[in-house]
Amino acid sequence: MPPSPVVVPNYLAQAILCTIFCCVPFGIPAIVYAAQVSGKAARGDIAGALASSKNAKTWCYVSLGAGLVLLAVYLMVMIVGVLNKG
């Protein structure tokens, strides 16, 4: 019985969305790592594909977190500006 193929998530869609909507500097490494997953899996480098997948997921979270922090800072600055205007 042949071994079942290992499916490694590449997180490419998430990486692109995080890059567009959250934080570009942290989204770019997510895209790079996500793009490496399929090639490594096709060559049989499952350990490398899993490592790239994990790195892509990590950078997606970092990009999302940075985007949320920047949004929170922006909202606080806007609220302080509105309160000081009156």
Secondary structure as GFF3:
##gff-version 3
##sequence-region A 1 86
A	DSSP	alpha_helix	12	21	.	.	.	ID=ss1
A	DSSP	alpha_helix	24	42	.	.	.	ID=ss2
A	DSSP	alpha_helix	46	85	.	.	.	ID=ss3
###
